[in-house]
Amino acid sequence: MTLLLLASASQRRHSWLSDRLDGTGTRITTRPLVSAEPGPGAGLEVGVQAEATCLAKAEAAAREMTLSGDSGFDLVVVADTLVEDPEDPLVAMGKPDDVVAAAAMLLRLSGRRHRVWSSTALLYPPDGQREGTEMLHRGWSADVWTDSALVEFEELSEDQLVELVRSESWLGKAGAYDLAGRASQHARLIEGSEVTVLGFATSAMDALLGLLD
């Protein structure tokens, strides 16, 4: 039995991971990081920002695991997803704080194509069977992957925008939408993998499934 911790509050990530790992002999525990989530950076390509944030989360997870004395997990997964502003590759759209921010993000994406970046880290405990390329707190280590996908939104009418905002489907979602939820009626995947839009780097999930095979 492989014990895996998903250090995320995202129900979408948990559901996707549970479905894919069913039958692999993996027990998944989910809990968010205690540390405050770092916000998007500035002046860097959005993919670089996503990877930097993911690495910061990986370091925070390693510290929290050490402080709590919780060393019973074989793997820890952390991830970060950012939506690239359709007009500026150096501007990231993170999670909206309120309905005003959500509406502003959806208006910016309406009728346009945009790129979504997801970065995912697999963390390995000290003295485990594996060691990653990134060294973290007290012997923890990680491997990190970053992928992107292209999504296109149809031109949203005023009624459609109001419905998306009132549905609160934007809560906790980068760019204020969930491609597997209400937004699926108005947006479609043009390039890349859906899991990248939903919150994981595709290459990281391929690596994880390879480890558990």
PyMOL commands that set and color helices and strands:
alter all, ss='L'
color gray80, all
select helices_A, chain A and resi 11-21+46-68+99-109+137-139+158-166+174-176+182-185+194-198+202-212
alter helices_A, ss='H'
color red, helices_A
select strands_A, chain A and resi 2-6+26-30+75-85+88-93+113-124+134-135+141-153+187-191
alter strands_A, ss='S'
color yellow, strands_A
deselect
rebuild
show_as cartoon
